[in-house]
Amino acid sequence: MIDWQAIDTVLLDMDGTLLDLHFDNYFWLTHLPQHYAAAQGMDLETANEKLMAHIKAHEGTLNWYCLEFWSDALDLNIRALKEEVKDKIQIRPFVVEFLQRLRLLDKKLVLITNAHPQSLDLKLEVTEIDQWLDMVISSHEFNEPKEAQAFWTQLQAREHFDPARTLFVDDTVRILDSAKQFGIQHLLCIHQPDSQKPRKVSEYPAINHFDEIMPGLPVDQ
């Protein structure tokens, strides 16, 4: 599926790609509604409806990913609430082996995420996956989400990657669409970003786990 000799740079999403999306889904769909309902003095069903409508209205924007925005909007400490369930933050299968193998092949590894810096810091603290990466970039640094062409323009200005020799892996189709529009040549999706929720992708080539595209060892190993 991947011609590794044609790849110099590997851009990797975090949530749902390197990390199990179950943590995020559990937090936003279960943990947060419970606390929001208690804080607002309303039943859980009503709290869920209000939250989902509010969240849906910002989908795909930088606010959608911004912990400070949601802390202010909901009058809750979102970072602290995430700390309460951080035991659910998990690295997806074969991710560590995949990153280690790519380092042996001297590929440039860049994590690009829409996650807010507070959320990013928590996940790196728990998983320590940044030890195998050359660079970690939150789209909040550019004030543009990955869905926007302005994000890719700023990313290329900083990292100087060749889109024709770059692989980008993400679990979100609309973000892969944005990368395709920018000219990223090699695009790959994840079938089941949340280990608890089966899903199949048809819009892009996709894998279940990284062992399916694991490159061979360098010949001198």
C-alpha positions in Angstrom: 0.0 0.0 0.0 2.9 2.4 0.8 6.1 2.8 -1.3 8.4 3.8 1.5 11.2 4.8 -0.9 8.8 7.5 -2.2 8.3 9.0 1.3 10.5 11.4 3.2 8.1 13.0 5.6 5.3 11.3 7.6 2.6 13.6 9.1 0.6 11.9 11.8 -2.7 12.8 13.5 -2.9 12.0 17.2 -6.5 11.2 18.4 -7.9 8.2 16.5 -4.6 7.7 14.7 -1.8 7.3 17.2 -4.1 7.2 20.2 -7.4 5.4 20.8 -10.3 7.8 20.2 -12.2 6.1 22.9 -10.8 8.5 25.5 -12.2 11.5 23.7 -15.5 9.9 22.9 -16.0 8.8 26.5 -15.0 12.2 27.8 -17.3 14.3 25.5 -20.2 11.8 25.4 -20.3 10.4 28.9 -18.0 12.1 31.5 -18.6 15.8 30.5 -22.4 15.5 30.2 -22.6 14.0 33.7 -20.7 16.9 35.2 -22.5 19.5 33.1 -25.9 18.1 34.2 -24.9 18.3 37.8 -23.5 21.8 37.5 -26.6 23.1 35.7 -29.1 21.2 37.9 -30.7 19.5 34.9 -31.4 15.9 34.0 -28.7 14.0 31.9 -30.9 13.7 28.8 -31.4 17.5 28.7 -27.8 18.2 29.4 -26.8 15.9 26.5 -29.1 17.6 24.1 -27.8 21.0 25.0 -24.2 20.0 24.9 -24.4 18.1 21.5 -26.2 21.1 19.9 -23.6 23.5 21.2 -20.7 21.2 20.1 -22.2 20.5 16.7 -22.5 24.2 16.0 -18.7 24.5 16.2 -17.7 21.3 14.5 -14.6 21.7 12.2 -13.6 25.1 13.7 -10.8 25.8 16.0 -13.3 26.5 18.9 -14.5 22.9 18.5 -11.0 21.7 19.7 -10.3 24.5 22.2 -10.4 23.6 25.9 -10.4 27.2 26.9 -13.4 28.0 24.7 -15.4 25.1 26.3 -14.3 25.9 29.8 -15.6 29.4 29.4 -18.8 28.3 27.5 -19.8 25.6 29.9 -18.3 27.2 33.1 -16.4 24.0 33.8 -12.7 23.2 34.1 -12.3 21.0 31.1 -8.6 20.2 31.6 -9.3 19.1 35.2 -12.2 16.9 34.1 -10.0 15.3 31.5 -7.4 14.5 34.2 -10.1 12.5 36.1 -10.3 10.0 33.3 -6.8 10.1 31.9 -6.4 6.3 32.6 -8.5 5.9 29.4 -5.7 7.5 27.3 -4.2 4.6 25.3 -1.8 4.2 22.4 -3.3 2.3 19.5 -1.8 -1.2 18.6 1.5 -1.3 16.7 2.0 2.5 16.9 5.2 2.4 18.9 6.7 -0.3 16.7 5.7 1.7 13.6 7.3 4.9 14.9 10.5 3.1 15.9 10.8 1.5 12.5 10.3 4.8 10.7 13.1 6.4 12.8 15.4 3.6 11.7 14.6 4.5 8.1 15.3 8.2 8.8 11.9 9.4 8.0 10.9 12.8 9.3 8.0 12.2 11.8 5.7 15.1 12.6 2.6 14.9 14.8 0.0 17.4 13.6 -3.1 17.7 15.8 -6.1 19.9 16.3 -6.0 19.0 20.0 -5.7 22.0 22.3 -2.2 22.4 23.9 -3.7 21.6 27.3 -5.1 18.3 25.9 -2.0 17.6 23.9 0.3 18.1 27.0 -1.9 15.7 29.0 -1.7 13.0 26.4 2.0 13.3 25.8 2.5 13.2 29.6 0.6 9.9 29.8 1.8 8.2 26.6 5.3 9.8 26.0 4.9 9.2 22.3 6.8 12.4 21.5 10.0 10.6 22.3 9.8 9.0 18.8 8.7 12.1 17.0 10.8 14.9 15.4 8.2 17.6 15.9 4.8 18.0 17.6 2.5 20.7 16.3 -1.0 21.8 17.5 -3.0 23.7 14.9 -3.7 26.2 17.7 -0.2 27.5 17.0 -1.4 28.6 13.6 -4.8 29.7 14.7 -6.2 27.5 12.0 -7.6 23.9 12.1 -6.3 21.2 9.8 -9.6 21.6 7.9 -8.3 25.0 6.6 -5.8 25.5 3.7 -4.2 28.2 5.8 -3.0 25.5 8.2 -1.2 23.6 5.5 0.4 26.7 4.1 1.8 27.7 7.5 2.9 24.1 8.2 4.9 23.9 5.0 6.4 27.3 5.6 7.7 26.0 9.0 8.7 22.4 8.1 9.6 22.7 4.4 8.2 19.3 3.4 7.6 18.2 -0.2 3.9 17.4 -0.6 4.7 14.9 -3.3 7.0 12.9 -0.9 4.8 13.2 2.2 2.5 10.6 3.8 -0.4 12.0 5.9 -2.4 9.6 8.2 -5.6 10.8 9.8 -8.9 9.3 10.9 -11.1 12.2 9.7 -12.2 12.3 6.0 -12.8 16.0 5.9 -9.2 16.7 7.1 -7.8 14.3 4.5 -9.9 16.2 1.9 -8.1 19.4 3.0 -4.7 17.7 2.8 -5.5 16.4 -0.7 -6.6 19.9 -1.8 -3.2 21.2 -0.6 -1.4 18.6 -2.7 -0.3 16.0 -0.2 0.3 13.0 -2.4 0.1 10.0 -0.1 -3.1 9.9 2.1 -4.2 7.2 4.5 -7.2 6.8 6.8 -7.9 4.7 9.9 -10.9 2.4 9.8 -11.7 2.2 13.5 -10.3 5.2 15.5 -12.3 4.3 18.6 -11.6 0.7 19.6 -15.1 0.5 21.0 -16.9 1.6 17.9 -16.6 -0.4 14.6 -16.2 1.8 11.5 -15.1 1.2 7.9 -13.8 4.0 5.6 -14.3 3.9 1.8 -13.3 7.5 0.8 -9.5 6.8 1.1 -7.1 3.9 1.4 -7.4 2.8 5.1 -5.9 0.4 7.6 -7.0 -1.1 10.9 -3.5 -0.9 12.5 0.0 0.2 11.5 1.3 -3.4 11.2 -0.4 -3.4 7.8 2.0 -0.9 6.4 5.1 -1.6 8.6 8.2 -1.0 6.4 11.0 -3.5 6.4 14.2 -3.0 8.4 17.0 -1.2 6.7 19.3 -3.6 4.9 22.2 -2.9 7.3 20.2 -3.9 10.3 
